Amino acid sequence: MVVLLVILFITIALFIWGKFPPDVVALMSMIALFLSGILDLSETLSGFSNPTVLMIAALFIIGEGLSRTGWTALAGQKFVAWAGKSVPKLLVLITLGSGVLSGFVSNTGTVAALLPVTVSAAWKAGTVPSKLLMPVAFGSNTGGLLTLTGTPPNIIVSNTLTEKGMESFSFFEFGLIGLPLLIIAILYFKYIGYRLLPNHKTQNQPVNIDSEVHKWISNYSIGNNMYRLRIRSMSQLIGTKIGDWEFEQKHNVSVMRLRRRHPSILKATPQFVELPQPDTEMRYHDIITVKGSATDVDKMILEFQLGLIPRDFKPSEIKKEFINQEIGMAEMIVTPTSFFVGRTLPLGKYLQKSGIQLLGASRDGKPLADKNITIKAGDAFVIRGSWKNIEALHEVYENLVISGSPEAMAKDVDDITIKSYIALGTLLLMIVLLVFEILPGAIAALICAGIMMLSGCVPIKKAYTGISWTSVVMIAAMIPMGIALQKTGTAELVSNGLVSTLGSIHPIMLLGGIFLTTTIFSQTINNSATAVLMAPIAFMAAVSLGVSPEPFMIVVAISASTAFLTPVGTTTNAMVMGSGGYKFIDYVKVGAPLLLLFFVITMLVVPVFWPF
C-alpha cells in the first residue's frame, strides 16, 4: 500500500510538472506498478484490452467523419452566428449542447463529436480553443446525470438498489439533480469560469476557407472572364462530347463546370460535373461555366447557338461554384526545376495526368490576364481538383510547392452532401444502439466507425490519423492504477474510515463524506470503477444508520462524475487536453470552484427529492 501511494503521488507530481507528455507519464506509472509487484502482467496491460479504450478510438473516427462531411464546419458557423463575437454566449451554447447530448450519448461520444466543432467555433469567434474545450468536457460529464443511461455510474448505483431488493431509479429520475447541476455549470462558465480558463496558444487553428478563397479571387482575378452558358435546343453540342470540339485549341475557351438541368435518372448522371473531361457528354439545357475573353465567348455563343446567363461572379458565388466536399482549390508555386517551366498552358486547362485544373495564374504578385501562359519559375497558380488529387500532386509532378493544407481546408467546407447524411445517420444509429442497449458500447462504436470508413466519410488511410493517440494511450495506461487502488485495499480502507467517523454525527455529514470520498477517487480512478467501489459501501452505511439508501446512491453517481481536478479523472478530460493545450494545474484552477458549487447544490437538493 505504501509503495502504491508513492507511485501515485509521483505520477500526479509528474502530471502537474508537465515536462513529459501525459501518455509517457501514464506508461511509466503503469510499468512501475508491474515492477513493484503490485500488479501481474495481465492486470498491468488490462487497460489496452479495455472496451472503453477501443470505444474511445472508434469515437474519434466517428467525430472525424462528421468533420470531413461538413457537419462540424456548419455547426461551428451556426454557433458563431448565434453567439456573434460573444465568447460568453458561445460558452453557454457549447456547455448546454454537450450536456443535453451526453444525456443520451456517451460522454466520450459527445466530446468526440463536438471537439472539432468547438475548435473551429473558437477560432472563428476570435478566441482560442482553451477557452471553450474544458466547458465541453465538464458539460458532458454533468449532462450524463440527466438520464439513467447517461453515464455508467447511474446504472451501477441503480443496479445496486435492485440487487438489494429495492426499486431502481426511473429513466429520467436523475434529471431532478442533473438539470440543476447543468444549469449551475452553464452559469458558472458564463460568469466565473470564463475568467479562470487559460488562454493557451495552440497550433490547431483550422484554415478559414472563406478568407482563402476571397484572397485568391483578388490576387488571381479568378472571377474575370468567366461566363455561364446554356445549351439551347438547336445547339449542335447536344449529344456530343467536350473533347470532340477542342474548345481550348480552336476557340480559346475552357469549360470549367457543367450542370445538368435535366439529369438522367436511368443513367444515374450527377447533377453537377465538377471537372468536365474530354469524354463528358453535353445535353440539352445543360449549363456550362466557361473561361475566356468576352470576344471569344461571344463567338462561341453564336457558333454553337448557346444562351448567355448574365450573372456577376461574386466571391461567395465563386466559392459555391468551385468548392465542395469532393472538389477543392489550392495554391501551387512552380520551382525552377519543375516539369512545368517553359511549357505553355491555357488557364482552365484540365490536366488528365494529375486530375487538376488551372484556374488562375500570378507572376511577381500580379495576376496574369493572358489566356495562354508560358510558365516561368516562381509563377503561382490557383488549381482545382479533387481534394485527394491535390494532396497527391507531389506524387505526379515533382518540384512543386502546395501552399497550405488541402486536408485542413476540406474540413472547413460547410457543403452538405449525401456522405454528410450518411455520417449523420451513422451518429444517430450509434445513439439508438447506446440508448436502447442493443449492443455493448464498444461494439456499437466500432460498427459505426466501420460504416464511416466503408462509406468513404472517412478515407480508410486517414482513419488512424483522426485518432488522438495521446489520449487513448494515457487512458489505457492509467486504468491499472484503479485496479491497484482496489487490489491493495487502499480505497476501501480510506472509505470505511471516513464513513465510520462521520456516520455517527448526522446523515447529512455522512452524505457529504460519501461525496468527498467518491470525488477524490474519481480524480484518478475511472468513474465506473469508483461507483462500483463506493456504491456497496454507501448502501451498507445507510442501512446501518437506519436511513434510506437512495440519497446516498444518487450522491455516489453525482460525485463519481465530478472529476474536474485532473485530466486523467475521466476520458472526456483527457480528450480535450491536447487540443486545448491544457496543463494539469489548469484543471485544478477551473474545476475546484465548480466542484465546490456541485457539492453545495447536491447537499441542498438531494435530501429534498430523496429524503433520508
SETINU-520716 format. One line per 2 residues: their letters; for each residue x, y, z of C-alpha. Coordinates in steps of 0.02 Angstrom, whole numbers, m for minus. Layout:
# residues N
A	X/Y/Z | ...
END
This chain:
# residues 612
MV	0/0/0 | 143/119/42
VL	230/81/m122 | 68/112/m217
LV	42/282/m133 | 221/332/m178
IL	192/285/m361 | 26/377/m362
FI	100/536/m288 | 248/533/m408
TI	129/508/m555 | 21/656/m503
AL	177/762/m474 | 240/722/m650
FI	71/766/m723 | 74/933/m634
WG	256/967/m683 | 213/944/m866
KF	391/911/m927 | 344/743/m1002
PP	195/705/m1115 | 46/639/m1014
DV	42/473/m1107 | 227/444/m1065
VA	194/481/m880 | 47/360/m880
LM	153/224/m961 | 292/249/m832
SM	163/235/m693 | 94/75/m768
IA	267/m3/m782 | 309/47/m603
LF	155/m45/m540 | 216/m204/m626
LS	399/m189/m573 | 347/m159/m392
GI	247/m321/m393 | 82/m236/m357
LD	5/m296/m520 | 38/m450/m625
LS	63/m443/m813 | m120/m464/m861
ET	m175/m331/m737 | m39/m212/m797
LS	m91/m225/m979 | m278/m237/m945
GF	m307/m56/m998 | m259/m94/m1177
SN	m393/m228/m1190 | m523/m124/m1100
PT	m682/m97/m1206 | m684/86/m1156
VL	m516/116/m1239 | m574/35/m1402
MI	m734/135/m1393 | m637/297/m1374
AA	m532/261/m1528 | m689/219/m1628
LF	m775/378/m1570 | m630/483/m1633
II	m659/407/m1806 | m844/447/m1796
GE	m802/626/m1748 | m680/633/m1895
GL	m821/577/m2010 | m933/718/m1952
SR	m790/839/m1978 | m746/780/m2154
TG	m926/783/m2215 | m962/964/m2169
WT	m1063/949/m2009 | m930/1018/m1893
AL	m896/1167/m2007 | m1083/1200/m2021
AG	m1112/1181/m1834 | m964/1294/m1797
QK	m1035/1427/m1912 | m1206/1412/m1830
FV	m1129/1427/m1656 | m1038/1584/m1709
AW	m1193/1652/m1796 | m1299/1627/m1641
AG	m1167/1692/m1521 | m1093/1825/m1634
KS	m925/1879/m1565 | m982/1849/m1386
VP	m875/1712/m1313 | m984/1700/m1155
KL	m1135/1663/m1267 | m1033/1532/m1358
LV	m986/1456/m1190 | m1170/1440/m1146
LI	m1211/1358/m1312 | m1073/1227/m1308
TL	m1096/1186/m1123 | m1283/1166/m1146
GS	m1259/1068/m1308 | m1133/947/m1235
GV	m1238/924/m1079 | m1400/884/m1169
LS	m1316/769/m1296 | m1222/671/m1163
GF	m1386/632/m1078 | m1420/512/m1222
VS	m1248/478/m1296 | m1093/425/m1201
NT	m989/568/m1132 | m843/516/m1240
GT	m954/509/m1394 | m1018/684/m1357
VA	m845/758/m1339 | m780/666/m1493
AL	m921/741/m1597 | m909/918/m1526
LP	m721/934/m1509 | m684/983/m1691
VT	m841/1092/m1693 | m783/1186/m1539
VS	m605/1211/m1604 | m673/1284/m1765
AA	m800/1394/m1675 | m667/1459/m1555
WK	m553/1522/m1692 | m697/1597/m1791
AG	m758/1689/m1636 | m586/1767/m1612
TV	m533/1664/m1461 | m429/1507/m1430
PS	m491/1328/m1402 | m430/1325/m1221
KL	m569/1450/m1182 | m704/1327/m1239
LM	m647/1146/m1234 | m645/1120/m1046
PV	m829/1175/m1034 | m869/1044/m1166
AF	m788/907/m1061 | m865/965/m896
GS	m1033/993/m979 | m1035/817/m1046
NT	m990/745/m875 | m1133/843/m797
GG	m1258/803/m935 | m1231/618/m905
LL	m1333/643/m746 | m1491/687/m844
TL	m1542/507/m881 | m1517/332/m815
TG	m1407/283/m963 | m1315/449/m972
TP	m1162/381/m883 | m1111/209/m812
PN	m1113/262/m627 | m1301/296/m643
II	m1331/117/m699 | m1214/47/m566
VS	m1300/132/m418 | m1472/89/m488
NT	m1422/m94/m506 | m1356/m93/m328
LT	m1531/m49/m266 | m1607/m185/m375
EK	m1485/m315/m309 | m1534/m269/m132
GM	m1718/m296/m170 | m1764/m112/m189
ES	m1843/m19/m334 | m1720/52/m459
FS	m1716/232/m517 | m1825/279/m665
FF	m1750/336/m831 | m1768/524/m802
EF	m1760/524/m612 | m1578/575/m613
GL	m1632/733/m705 | m1703/800/m542
IG	m1524/836/m487 | m1439/828/m657
LP	m1536/975/m731 | m1499/1096/m586
LL	m1315/1047/m593 | m1308/1076/m780
II	m1386/1248/m759 | m1258/1287/m623
AI	m1117/1231/m738 | m1180/1345/m878
LY	m1195/1496/m764 | m1026/1459/m687
FK	m935/1458/m853 | m1025/1613/m915
YI	m990/1722/m764 | m842/1645/m670
GY	m760/1502/m764 | m726/1607/m919
RL	m607/1716/m820 | m517/1563/m749
LP	m499/1468/m913 | m320/1481/m981
NH	m275/1573/m1139 | m158/1444/m1216
KT	m98/1469/m1394 | m110/1309/m1496
QN	m67/1262/m1675 | m234/1184/m1718
QP	m312/1337/m1799 | m417/1271/m1945
VN	m398/1351/m2114 | m533/1481/m2147
ID	m579/1431/m2322 | m687/1586/m2349
SE	m542/1706/m2321 | m425/1597/m2426
VH	m545/1593/m2573 | m575/1780/m2563
KW	m387/1810/m2561 | m363/1701/m2716
IS	m505/1786/m2808 | m422/1953/m2779
NY	m241/1902/m2810 | m275/1795/m2963
SI	m428/1882/m3036 | m515/1713/m3045
GN	m687/1786/m3073 | m632/1882/m3227
NM	m681/1816/m3398 | m797/1683/m3328
YR	m971/1656/m3401 | m1119/1538/m3383
LR	m1191/1473/m3546 | m1348/1369/m3576
IR	m1354/1237/m3712 | m1511/1276/m3811
SM	m1621/1152/m3904 | m1548/1191/m4076
SQ	m1365/1182/m4023 | m1255/1057/m4115
LI	m1166/1021/m3948 | m1311/911/m3890
GT	m1261/728/m3883 | m1076/763/m3915
KI	m926/756/m3800 | m824/905/m3741
GD	m665/833/m3815 | m743/824/m3989
WE	m737/1013/m4009 | m563/1057/m3943
FE	m630/1215/m3863 | m460/1269/m3793
QK	m363/1247/m3956 | m492/1309/m4081
HN	m595/1432/m3981 | m475/1486/m3840
VS	m611/1446/m3712 | m602/1321/m3565
VM	m752/1227/m3495 | m740/1237/m3305
RL	m900/1156/m3243 | m1059/1077/m3309
RR	m1229/1072/m3227 | m1367/954/m3284
RH	m1534/1043/m3286 | m1618/878/m3333
PS	m1510/739/m3259 | m1544/562/m3318
IL	m1608/453/m3177 | m1586/293/m3277
KA	m1403/331/m3311 | m1376/396/m3135
TP	m1295/552/m3206 | m1243/676/m3070
QF	m1323/847/m3069 | m1151/928/m3073
VE	m998/877/m3171 | m871/968/m3067
LP	m721/933/m3178 | m780/910/m3357
QP	m665/792/m3452 | m647/762/m3640
DT	m771/617/m3634 | m905/715/m3538
EM	m1065/715/m3642 | m1164/876/m3664
RY	m1355/878/m3664 | m1498/997/m3693
HD	m1520/1129/m3559 | m1351/1095/m3479
II	m1267/1248/m3404 | m1081/1260/m3434
TV	m964/1379/m3344 | m826/1436/m3462
KG	m672/1546/m3451 | m612/1653/m3596
SA	m610/1829/m3664 | m777/1914/m3699
TD	m739/1912/m3887 | m702/1726/m3891
VD	m853/1683/m3785 | m966/1788/m3898
KM	m903/1691/m4049 | m936/1528/m3959
IL	m1113/1582/m3915 | m1153/1623/m4096
EF	m1069/1470/m4172 | m1149/1343/m4056
QL	m1314/1432/m4027 | m1294/1450/m3839
GL	m1386/1560/m3716 | m1292/1680/m3600
IP	m1346/1682/m3419 | m1299/1857/m3358
RD	m1235/1849/m3181 | m1088/1926/m3089
FK	m966/1807/m3007 | m956/1871/m2829
PS	m830/1790/m2710 | m966/1690/m2623
EI	m1031/1631/m2793 | m858/1576/m2849
KK	m834/1476/m2690 | m1002/1391/m2714
EF	m961/1363/m2898 | m793/1281/m2872
IN	m780/1206/m2696 | m875/1067/m2609
QE	m839/910/m2507 | m761/819/m2655
IG	m682/960/m2756 | m568/1094/m2687
MA	m442/1230/m2728 | m263/1261/m2676
EM	m116/1373/m2716 | 31/1298/m2813
IV	203/1376/m2837 | 319/1318/m2978
TP	503/1291/m2932 | 649/1314/m3057
TS	667/1126/m3086 | 481/1093/m3109
FF	411/998/m3257 | 300/1148/m3298
VG	440/1276/m3326 | 443/1331/m3509
RT	278/1249/m3554 | 130/1349/m3621
LP	m39/1304/m3546 | m209/1389/m3559
LG	m297/1441/m3399 | m440/1321/m3369
KY	m338/1177/m3440 | m384/1008/m3366
LQ	m227/904/m3338 | m284/724/m3352
KS	m124/651/m3281 | m148/739/m3114
GI	m337/770/m3119 | m320/957/m3086
QL	m374/1116/m3173 | m278/1281/m3185
LG	m395/1420/m3128 | m283/1572/m3116
AS	m101/1625/m3127 | 6/1758/m3044
RD	183/1818/m3077 | 280/1933/m2961
GK	122/1960/m2859 | 18/2018/m3009
PL	m119/1916/m3095 | m86/1860/m3274
AD	m225/1912/m3390 | m170/1809/m3541
KN	m271/1654/m3581 | m114/1555/m3627
IT	28/1560/m3500 | 210/1517/m3537
IK	261/1459/m3365 | 416/1526/m3276
AG	497/1477/m3112 | 412/1564/m2967
DA	243/1575/m3053 | 97/1540/m2937
FV	m65/1456/m2987 | m232/1425/m2907
IR	m277/1247/m2950 | m438/1150/m2937
GS	m468/963/m2921 | m524/830/m2800
WK	m451/854/m2627 | m370/683/m2648
NI	m285/732/m2811 | m224/897/m2741
EA	m142/806/m2595 | m64/680/m2714
LH	1/811/m2836 | 179/791/m2772
EV	175/609/m2825 | 130/657/m3004
YE	238/812/m3029 | 396/841/m2928
NL	466/1010/m2876 | 301/1095/m2840
VI	253/1186/m2681 | 73/1171/m2620
SG	32/1314/m2503 | m73/1273/m2350
SP	m156/1110/m2305 | m286/1043/m2427
EA	m345/918/m2297 | m375/1054/m2167
MA	m466/1161/m2295 | m578/1015/m2344
KD	m639/1004/m2163 | m690/1187/m2168
VD	m812/1161/m2312 | m991/1176/m2250
DI	m1067/1098/m2406 | m1188/957/m2360
TI	m1187/805/m2474 | m1250/626/m2475
KS	m1098/574/m2373 | m1145/706/m2245
YI	m1313/623/m2217 | m1230/453/m2208
AL	m1115/520/m2071 | m1262/597/m1977
GT	m1362/436/m1995 | m1214/339/m1926
LL	m1210/452/m1774 | m1397/429/m1748
LM	m1375/241/m1766 | m1245/244/m1629
IV	m1363/344/m1518 | m1502/216/m1544
LL	m1386/70/m1510 | m1324/151/m1349
VF	m1491/218/m1284 | m1582/52/m1306
EI	m1427/m51/m1259 | m1446/m157/m1415
LP	m1259/m187/m1420 | m1115/m156/m1299
GA	m1049/22/m1314 | m881/m29/m1385
IA	m959/m141/m1518 | m1086/m7/m1567
AL	m948/122/m1586 | m837/5/m1685
IC	m980/m39/m1804 | m1020/144/m1833
AG	m836/185/m1858 | m831/46/m1988
IM	m981/122/m2077 | m891/290/m2081
ML	m741/211/m2165 | m830/93/m2285
SG	m947/232/m2345 | m800/347/m2380
CV	m849/476/m2250 | m676/445/m2177
PI	m547/378/m2300 | m477/216/m2231
KK	m299/281/m2247 | m348/435/m2145
AY	m443/344/m2008 | m295/318/m1892
TG	m234/497/m1912 | m400/557/m1843
IS	m373/468/m1676 | m292/562/m1532
WT	m170/425/m1485 | m101/526/m1339
SV	m272/521/m1256 | m302/338/m1298
VM	m133/278/m1231 | m145/386/m1074
IA	m316/318/m1029 | m265/137/m1062
AM	m107/158/m957 | m200/238/m810
IP	m335/105/m792 | m214/m12/m698
MG	m196/122/m563 | m379/100/m520
IA	m354/m88/m511 | m205/m65/m395
LQ	m301/50/m277 | m436/m82/m258
KT	m319/m232/m254 | m212/m163/m112
GT	m364/m113/m9 | m311/69/m9
AE	m476/134/m75 | m583/31/44
LV	m477/75/196 | m495/261/166
SN	m681/246/127 | m726/144/280
GL	m628/260/394 | m721/412/330
VS	m891/329/341 | m866/266/520
TL	m808/437/576 | m947/542/500
GS	m1091/421/508 | m1113/440/696
IH	m1137/629/685 | m1281/654/562
PI	m1341/577/396 | m1303/741/305
ML	m1123/730/367 | m1110/553/303
LG	m1186/608/139 | m1052/742/123
GI	m918/616/170 | m977/497/35
FL	m974/638/m92 | m798/694/m46
TT	m727/518/m39 | m803/471/m206
TI	m747/629/m293 | m570/608/m225
FS	m558/434/m301 | m642/491/m462
QT	m498/611/m495 | m382/465/m532
IN	m495/312/m550 | m617/278/m691
NS	m790/338/m638 | m864/165/m664
AT	m734/86/m551 | m763/222/m422
AV	m951/191/m424 | m927/2/m410
LM	m815/29/m259 | m920/159/m169
AP	m1099/101/m203 | m1099/m52/m87
IA	m1006/45/49 | m1130/188/42
FM	m1278/67/42 | m1215/m26/196
AA	m1180/137/288 | m1357/199/255
VS	m1436/36/312 | m1333/32/472
LG	m1394/208/513 | m1574/158/477
VS	m1597/286/337 | m1646/270/154
PE	m1500/220/41 | m1573/313/m109
PF	m1494/485/m73 | m1327/400/m44
MI	m1339/307/m211 | m1380/469/m300
VV	m1232/556/m219 | m1115/416/m272
AI	m1173/436/m452 | m1153/626/m445
SA	m982/630/m362 | m915/492/m475
ST	m946/612/m620 | m860/763/m541
AF	m681/727/m594 | m646/910/m628
LT	m474/922/m548 | m366/811/m659
PV	m351/770/m845 | m348/584/m805
GT	m506/576/m700 | m620/550/m849
TT	m598/508/m1031 | m676/673/m1083
NA	m548/775/m985 | m407/682/m1071
MV	m485/702/m1243 | m483/893/m1236
MG	m312/909/m1154 | m207/907/m1312
SG	m324/1011/m1421 | m339/1143/m1285
GY	m156/1142/m1239 | m207/1119/m1057
KF	m87/1085/m914 | m126/983/m759
ID	m143/1138/m650 | m273/1214/m769
YV	m398/1080/m718 | m372/1121/m534
KV	m396/1309/m560 | m555/1292/m663
GA	m626/1134/m587 | m607/1169/m399
PL	m738/1310/m389 | m859/1209/m496
LL	m834/1056/m386 | m871/1162/m231
LF	m1032/1226/m311 | m1085/1048/m355
FV	m1052/993/m176 | m1160/1132/m103
IT	m1303/1107/m227 | m1300/919/m201
ML	m1309/934/m13 | m1458/1053/m29
VV	m1558/970/m168 | m1533/781/m145
PV	m1616/769/28 | m1767/863/m42
FW	m1804/740/m183 | m1736/585/m96
PF	m1766/611/91 | m1674/511/224
END
